[in-house]
Amino acid sequence: MLVAEEFLSTLGKLIKHQRSLSMDQAEFAKRLGCGVNTVYRMEKGQPVNSLTLLSALELLGLLEHFTKVLDDQYARVANGPQRKRRKLDEDFSNDF
């Protein structure tokens, strides 16, 4: 299994666990504005729309944990080496 697939699978299990503490799939789907099939796929670790996935995490109070990790990671790489820009080898004329 690929790392991304394992991540989605674990994330799906987390979403299912947290969701099942307070609501069923139908209510969760209604709050998310998606169908029950989408919730089912998400909880099985299958790909869904990223906005739906992030909204699910937010609705369950989990998004802030992921946001903190992303902010920390971005802070680590933001001040790192930048790609150098190439100079254009030739000027393009406006003659068409």
Secondary structure, DSSP 4 states (H G I P E B T S, - for coil): --HHHHHHHHHHHHHHHHHHTT--HHHHHHHHTS-HHHHHHHHTT----HHHHHHHHHHTT-HHHHHHHHHHHHHHHHTS--PPPPPPSSPPPS--
